[in-house]
Amino acid sequence: MVTFLIIVFAIILLTDIYLFRGLKSLQPKRNWLWYLYFITSIFSYSIFIYYFSYGKEVVYLSPKIYLLGIAQSLIIAKIVALPFVLVTDILKGTHWSIRYMKKLPTEEKIKRYPSVLRIGFVFALIFFGIMIQGMTYGAYHIKKYNITITIPNLAKELKGLKIAQISDAHLGSFANTHSIEKVVQFINEEHVDIFVFTGDLVNDKAIESKIYIPIFKNIEAQYGKFSILGNHDYSPYIHWDSKEEQSKNLKSLIRYQKEMDWDVLLNENRLIDINGKKIAIIGVEYWGRSKRWGQYADMDKALKNTEKADLKILLTHDPTHWDRIISQDKKFQDIALTLSGHTHGFQFGVDIPGVKWSPSQYIYPRWAGVYLEDWQYLYVNRGLGFLGYPGRVGIFPEITIITLE
């Protein structure tokens, strides 16, 4: 891990030096732009060193998360400018080569193309502004998606059933509890029948969720509140002194969810009687694209005693599970609706009527919204929180309200 961080830091430093050479082409003499560039660079390095030296805990429920976001935004903005500086060097090199082949003097100093450099730095500035807006507005602009799912032969007793879904809270990334309090308020305004949470309550450690217990406990749902685990809930991305310590963390997280009055489903199900009809809420442990981070789902165990259920709803964190297993195996064809999360829509993209794009789609074919195949539905929630970059650009936090028809 230390070696990886050193390599990343070295790449950022080299990028910084290279970009500064581009800036010097525009402003050869030392001026305020030079000093501003130095200040932003020193600020970014200081924040990253502080963050990685003291751990993620330093930003839990703290405005320091915004400092981290500003540092990230500065680095990303510089990366946006990088291709423009590179293009000027390519043009400069091409110009020199042509002069050399024509046997013209090559000692003449060939200037970079200032107009291209200016465009690059303007783009970087615009992108920096977008990233800051994503931290201050996008990350907290909660959208409520009201979705109607039409299930063939749905018993009339179950028509109009309302389910609230949230996912990927990543509670360790929030600066305060206000956003989650608002989420609970929005859910309770809907008077839902069932509430589900589809994984990744925390970034790594159970303690991130402890302060939220009384807040989440206030969620109201007539027939129950259910949750499953996501990949981050198993905390595989940080160093633990022992497997026992990691296991203890997971047990604490499950206990905290139970204190929220959430029924944590670990490859198991709950049969709910609604107007004389039975709904099976089936919850599996994490099943991911790569075995490296775990494939713990046991569908046979989770489906036990659900044969007579009038409706089956599956909770599985990663939509890849539905893609590769649930929708492909005939023995799971009676699962009418699967609810997932995990992708966050990469927290970046365009998601407006008529246009739906995110880099997420190049990794996850089903990354946000409703998908239907052979009358089996998948709904992928865009997530509530954020991870890494503490913001969202174009892909907003989501509460899903699903009504069955």
C-alpha positions as CSV (number, residue, x, y, z in Angstrom):
1,M,0.0,0.0,0.0
2,V,2.8,2.4,0.9
3,T,4.6,1.7,-2.4
4,F,1.3,2.3,-4.3
5,L,0.9,5.7,-2.6
6,I,4.5,6.7,-3.3
7,I,3.9,5.9,-7.0
8,V,0.7,7.9,-7.1
9,F,2.3,10.8,-5.3
10,A,5.2,10.7,-7.8
11,I,2.9,10.7,-10.8
12,I,1.0,13.7,-9.4
13,L,4.2,15.6,-8.7
14,L,5.5,15.0,-12.2
15,T,2.2,16.1,-13.6
16,D,2.4,19.2,-11.5
17,I,5.9,20.0,-12.7
18,Y,5.0,19.4,-16.4
19,L,1.9,21.7,-16.1
20,F,4.0,24.4,-14.5
21,R,6.2,24.4,-17.5
22,G,3.1,25.1,-19.6
23,L,2.1,27.9,-17.3
24,K,5.6,29.4,-17.6
25,S,5.2,29.4,-21.4
26,L,2.2,31.7,-21.0
27,Q,3.7,33.7,-18.1
28,P,7.5,33.6,-18.4
29,K,8.0,36.1,-15.6
30,R,7.3,35.3,-12.0
31,N,3.9,36.7,-11.0
32,W,0.8,36.0,-8.9
33,L,-0.2,33.1,-11.1
34,W,3.0,31.3,-10.2
35,Y,2.5,31.8,-6.5
36,L,-1.2,30.7,-6.8
37,Y,0.0,27.5,-8.6
38,F,2.6,26.8,-5.9
39,I,0.0,27.4,-3.1
40,T,-2.6,25.1,-4.6
41,S,0.0,22.4,-5.1
42,I,1.4,22.6,-1.6
43,F,-2.2,22.6,-0.2
44,S,-3.1,19.4,-2.2
45,Y,0.0,17.6,-1.1
46,S,-0.4,18.6,2.6
47,I,-4.0,17.4,2.6
48,F,-3.2,14.1,1.0
49,I,-0.2,13.5,3.4
50,Y,-2.4,14.3,6.4
51,Y,-5.3,12.1,5.2
52,F,-3.1,9.1,4.5
53,S,-1.0,9.6,7.6
54,Y,-3.9,9.7,10.1
55,G,-6.4,7.5,8.3
56,K,-10.0,8.0,7.0
57,E,-11.2,8.6,10.6
58,V,-9.9,12.2,10.4
59,V,-12.7,13.2,8.1
60,Y,-15.7,11.3,9.7
61,L,-18.5,13.8,10.5
62,S,-16.1,16.7,9.9
63,P,-15.8,19.6,7.5
64,K,-12.3,18.3,6.7
65,I,-14.0,16.1,4.1
66,Y,-14.4,19.3,2.1
67,L,-10.7,20.1,2.3
68,L,-10.0,16.6,0.9
69,G,-12.5,17.3,-1.9
70,I,-10.9,20.6,-2.8
71,A,-7.5,18.9,-3.0
72,Q,-8.9,16.1,-5.2
73,S,-10.6,18.7,-7.4
74,L,-7.4,20.6,-7.9
75,I,-5.6,17.5,-9.0
76,I,-8.3,16.4,-11.4
77,A,-8.5,19.9,-12.9
78,K,-4.8,19.7,-13.6
79,I,-5.2,16.3,-15.2
80,V,-7.9,17.9,-17.4
81,A,-5.3,20.6,-18.5
82,L,-2.6,18.0,-19.1
83,P,-3.6,16.9,-22.7
84,F,-3.6,20.5,-23.9
85,V,0.0,21.0,-22.7
86,L,0.9,17.7,-24.2
87,V,-0.6,18.7,-27.5
88,T,1.5,22.0,-27.6
89,D,4.6,19.9,-27.1
90,I,3.6,17.5,-29.9
91,L,3.0,20.5,-32.2
92,K,6.3,22.1,-31.1
93,G,8.1,18.8,-31.8
94,T,6.4,18.5,-35.2
95,H,7.4,22.0,-36.1
96,W,11.0,21.3,-35.1
97,S,11.1,18.1,-37.1
98,I,9.7,19.8,-40.2
99,R,12.4,22.5,-40.0
100,Y,15.1,19.8,-39.5
101,M,13.9,17.8,-42.6
102,K,13.9,21.0,-44.7
103,K,17.4,21.8,-43.4
104,L,16.2,25.0,-41.9
105,P,17.8,26.4,-38.7
106,T,16.6,24.5,-35.7
107,E,18.3,26.6,-33.1
108,E,15.4,29.1,-33.3
109,K,13.4,28.9,-30.1
110,I,10.0,27.5,-31.0
111,K,7.3,28.7,-28.6
112,R,4.4,26.6,-27.4
113,Y,1.0,27.4,-28.9
114,P,-0.4,29.9,-26.3
115,S,-4.0,29.7,-27.5
116,V,-4.1,25.9,-27.0
117,L,-2.6,26.4,-23.5
118,R,-5.1,29.1,-22.6
119,I,-8.0,26.8,-23.7
120,G,-6.5,24.0,-21.5
121,F,-6.2,26.1,-18.4
122,V,-9.8,27.5,-19.0
123,F,-11.1,24.0,-19.2
124,A,-9.3,23.1,-16.0
125,L,-10.8,26.1,-14.2
126,I,-14.3,25.2,-15.5
127,F,-13.9,21.5,-14.4
128,F,-12.6,22.7,-11.0
129,G,-15.8,24.7,-10.6
130,I,-17.9,21.7,-11.6
131,M,-16.2,19.5,-9.0
132,I,-16.7,22.1,-6.2
133,Q,-20.4,22.4,-7.2
134,G,-20.6,18.6,-7.0
135,M,-19.4,18.7,-3.4
136,T,-21.6,21.5,-2.2
137,Y,-24.8,20.8,-4.2
138,G,-24.7,17.6,-6.1
139,A,-23.8,15.4,-3.1
140,Y,-26.8,16.6,-1.1
141,H,-29.4,17.2,-3.7
142,I,-31.5,14.1,-2.8
143,K,-33.8,12.9,-5.6
144,K,-36.8,10.8,-4.9
145,Y,-37.5,8.4,-7.8
146,N,-41.1,7.1,-7.9
147,I,-41.1,3.9,-9.9
148,T,-44.1,1.7,-10.9
149,I,-43.2,-2.0,-11.5
150,T,-45.8,-4.0,-13.4
151,I,-45.7,-7.7,-12.4
152,P,-47.8,-10.1,-14.4
153,N,-50.4,-12.0,-12.4
154,L,-49.7,-10.0,-9.3
155,A,-52.3,-10.9,-6.7
156,K,-54.9,-8.1,-6.3
157,E,-54.1,-8.1,-2.5
158,L,-50.6,-6.9,-3.3
159,K,-51.4,-4.3,-5.8
160,G,-50.3,-0.8,-4.7
161,L,-47.7,-2.2,-2.3
162,K,-45.1,0.5,-1.7
163,I,-41.4,-0.2,-1.1
164,A,-38.7,2.3,-0.2
165,Q,-35.1,1.5,-1.2
166,I,-31.9,3.3,-0.3
167,S,-28.4,2.0,-0.9
168,D,-24.7,2.8,-0.5
169,A,-24.9,5.3,2.4
170,H,-21.1,5.3,3.0
171,L,-21.8,7.1,6.3
172,G,-18.1,7.8,7.0
173,S,-18.1,10.3,4.1
174,F,-20.6,12.8,5.5
175,A,-19.6,16.0,7.2
176,N,-22.7,15.9,9.4
177,T,-26.0,14.0,10.0
178,H,-28.3,16.5,8.3
179,S,-28.5,14.7,5.0
180,I,-29.5,11.4,6.5
181,E,-32.1,13.1,8.7
182,K,-33.6,14.6,5.5
183,V,-33.6,11.1,3.9
184,V,-35.6,9.6,6.8
185,Q,-38.1,12.5,6.6
186,F,-38.6,12.0,2.8
187,I,-39.2,8.2,3.3
188,N,-41.7,8.7,6.1
189,E,-43.7,11.1,4.0
190,E,-44.4,8.3,1.6
191,H,-46.0,5.9,4.2
192,V,-44.3,2.9,2.7
193,D,-45.2,-0.8,3.4
194,I,-41.6,-2.1,3.3
195,F,-38.2,-0.5,3.6
196,V,-35.0,-2.0,2.2
197,F,-31.4,-1.1,2.4
198,T,-29.2,-2.8,-0.2
199,G,-25.7,-2.6,1.2
200,D,-22.6,-0.5,1.9
201,L,-23.7,1.3,5.0
202,V,-20.2,2.3,5.8
203,N,-16.9,2.9,4.1
204,D,-14.9,0.5,6.3
205,K,-15.6,0.6,10.0
206,A,-18.8,-0.1,11.9
207,I,-18.2,2.9,14.2
208,E,-19.1,5.2,11.2
209,S,-22.7,4.2,11.6
210,K,-23.1,4.4,15.4
211,I,-24.2,8.0,15.6
212,Y,-26.9,7.3,12.9
213,I,-28.6,4.6,14.9
214,P,-31.4,6.8,16.4
215,I,-31.9,8.5,13.0
216,F,-32.4,5.4,11.0
217,K,-34.5,3.9,13.7
218,N,-37.1,6.5,12.9
219,I,-37.8,5.1,9.5
220,E,-41.5,3.9,9.4
221,A,-42.6,0.8,7.3
222,Q,-45.7,-1.1,8.1
223,Y,-44.4,-4.6,7.3
224,G,-40.8,-4.4,8.1
225,K,-37.3,-2.9,7.5
226,F,-34.7,-5.1,5.8
227,S,-31.1,-4.8,4.9
228,I,-28.1,-6.7,3.4
229,L,-24.4,-6.2,3.3
230,G,-22.3,-4.7,0.6
231,N,-18.6,-5.1,-0.2
232,H,-17.5,-2.2,2.0
233,D,-19.4,-3.6,5.0
234,Y,-16.9,-6.5,5.1
235,S,-14.1,-3.9,5.3
236,P,-11.7,-5.6,2.9
237,Y,-10.0,-2.4,1.7
238,I,-8.1,-1.4,4.9
239,H,-5.4,-3.2,6.9
240,W,-6.6,-5.1,10.0
241,D,-4.2,-6.5,12.6
242,S,-6.0,-9.8,12.4
243,K,-9.0,-11.6,10.8
244,E,-10.6,-11.7,14.3
245,E,-10.5,-7.9,14.5
246,Q,-12.1,-7.6,11.0
247,S,-14.8,-10.2,12.0
248,K,-15.5,-8.3,15.2
249,N,-16.0,-5.1,13.1
250,L,-18.6,-6.9,10.9
251,K,-20.4,-8.3,13.9
252,S,-20.6,-4.7,15.4
253,L,-22.0,-3.4,12.1
254,I,-24.7,-6.1,12.1
255,R,-25.5,-5.3,15.7
256,Y,-25.8,-1.6,15.0
257,Q,-28.2,-2.3,12.1
258,K,-30.4,-4.4,14.4
259,E,-30.4,-1.5,16.9
260,M,-31.8,0.6,14.0
261,D,-34.7,-2.0,13.9
262,W,-33.4,-3.3,10.5
263,D,-33.6,-7.0,9.9
264,V,-30.2,-8.0,8.4
265,L,-30.6,-10.8,5.9
266,L,-27.5,-13.0,5.6
267,N,-28.5,-15.6,2.9
268,E,-31.9,-15.9,4.4
269,N,-35.5,-14.7,3.8
270,R,-38.5,-13.4,5.6
271,L,-42.1,-14.4,4.7
272,I,-44.5,-11.5,5.2
273,D,-48.2,-12.0,5.2
274,I,-50.1,-9.1,3.5
275,N,-53.8,-9.5,3.1
276,G,-53.5,-13.2,3.2
277,K,-50.8,-13.3,0.5
278,K,-47.1,-14.1,1.3
279,I,-44.2,-12.0,0.1
280,A,-40.7,-13.5,0.4
281,I,-38.0,-10.8,1.1
282,I,-34.8,-12.6,0.2
283,G,-31.4,-11.2,1.2
284,V,-28.0,-12.5,0.2
285,E,-24.5,-11.6,1.3
286,Y,-22.2,-9.8,-1.1
287,W,-21.6,-11.4,-4.5
288,G,-19.2,-9.4,-6.7
289,R,-17.7,-9.4,-10.1
290,S,-14.4,-10.6,-8.7
291,K,-13.8,-13.4,-6.3
292,R,-11.0,-11.3,-4.8
293,W,-13.5,-9.2,-2.8
294,G,-15.9,-12.0,-2.1
295,Q,-18.8,-14.0,-3.5
296,Y,-20.6,-15.0,-0.3
297,A,-24.1,-15.3,-1.7
298,D,-25.8,-18.6,-1.2
299,M,-29.1,-18.6,-3.1
300,D,-30.1,-22.1,-2.2
301,K,-29.9,-21.3,1.5
302,A,-31.5,-17.9,1.0
303,L,-34.5,-19.4,-0.8
304,K,-35.2,-22.1,1.7
305,N,-39.0,-22.4,2.5
306,T,-40.1,-19.8,-0.1
307,E,-41.7,-22.2,-2.5
308,K,-45.2,-21.1,-1.6
309,A,-44.6,-17.4,-1.7
310,D,-46.9,-15.4,-3.9
311,L,-44.1,-12.9,-4.7
312,K,-40.3,-13.1,-4.3
313,I,-38.2,-10.0,-4.0
314,L,-34.4,-10.4,-3.9
315,L,-31.9,-8.0,-2.3
316,T,-28.4,-8.3,-3.7
317,H,-25.8,-5.5,-3.6
318,D,-24.0,-5.8,-6.9
319,P,-26.2,-5.9,-10.1
320,T,-23.6,-8.2,-11.7
321,H,-25.1,-10.9,-9.5
322,W,-28.4,-10.5,-11.4
323,D,-26.7,-10.3,-14.7
324,R,-24.6,-13.4,-14.4
325,I,-26.6,-15.6,-12.0
326,I,-30.2,-14.6,-11.2
327,S,-31.4,-13.8,-14.8
328,Q,-29.5,-16.7,-16.3
329,D,-30.5,-19.6,-14.1
330,K,-34.1,-21.0,-14.6
331,K,-34.4,-22.1,-11.0
332,F,-34.5,-18.4,-10.1
333,Q,-37.0,-17.3,-12.8
334,D,-39.8,-16.9,-10.2
335,I,-37.9,-14.0,-8.5
336,A,-40.0,-11.2,-9.9
337,L,-38.0,-8.2,-8.6
338,T,-34.3,-7.8,-7.6
339,L,-33.1,-4.6,-5.9
340,S,-29.4,-3.6,-6.1
341,G,-27.0,-0.7,-5.7
342,H,-23.2,-0.6,-5.7
343,T,-22.4,1.4,-8.8
344,H,-23.2,4.9,-7.5
345,G,-23.4,5.8,-11.2
346,F,-19.7,6.5,-10.6
347,Q,-21.0,9.8,-9.0
348,F,-20.5,11.4,-12.4
349,G,-22.5,11.6,-15.5
350,V,-25.6,12.9,-17.2
351,D,-29.0,11.6,-16.0
352,I,-31.8,13.7,-17.4
353,P,-34.9,12.7,-19.5
354,G,-33.7,11.5,-22.8
355,V,-30.0,11.3,-21.9
356,K,-28.5,8.8,-19.5
357,W,-24.7,8.4,-19.5
358,S,-22.0,7.6,-17.0
359,P,-18.6,6.0,-17.2
360,S,-20.2,3.4,-14.9
361,Q,-21.9,1.8,-17.9
362,Y,-18.6,0.6,-19.4
363,I,-18.1,-1.7,-16.4
364,Y,-21.7,-2.3,-15.3
365,P,-24.2,-2.8,-18.2
366,R,-27.0,-2.2,-15.7
367,W,-25.9,0.7,-13.6
368,A,-29.0,2.8,-12.7
369,G,-32.7,2.5,-12.9
370,V,-35.1,-0.3,-14.1
371,Y,-34.1,-3.2,-16.3
372,L,-36.4,-6.0,-17.5
373,E,-35.6,-9.4,-19.0
374,D,-38.1,-12.2,-19.4
375,W,-40.4,-10.6,-16.9
376,Q,-37.8,-10.4,-14.3
377,Y,-37.1,-6.9,-13.0
378,L,-33.9,-5.4,-11.7
379,Y,-33.7,-2.0,-10.1
380,V,-30.3,-0.4,-9.5
381,N,-30.3,2.4,-7.0
382,R,-27.8,5.2,-7.7
383,G,-26.8,5.3,-4.0
384,L,-27.2,7.8,-1.2
385,G,-23.6,8.7,-0.2
386,F,-20.3,9.0,-1.9
387,L,-16.9,7.4,-1.8
388,G,-13.5,8.8,-2.6
389,Y,-14.5,12.1,-4.1
390,P,-17.0,13.6,-1.6
391,G,-19.4,14.8,-4.2
392,R,-21.7,13.9,-7.1
393,V,-21.7,15.5,-10.6
394,G,-24.9,14.9,-12.5
395,I,-25.8,11.6,-10.6
396,F,-27.6,12.6,-7.5
397,P,-28.3,10.8,-4.2
398,E,-31.4,8.6,-4.6
399,I,-34.4,7.4,-2.6
400,T,-36.4,5.0,-4.6
401,I,-40.2,4.5,-4.0
402,I,-41.4,1.4,-5.8
403,T,-45.1,0.8,-6.3
404,L,-46.2,-2.7,-7.5
405,E,-49.0,-3.0,-10.0
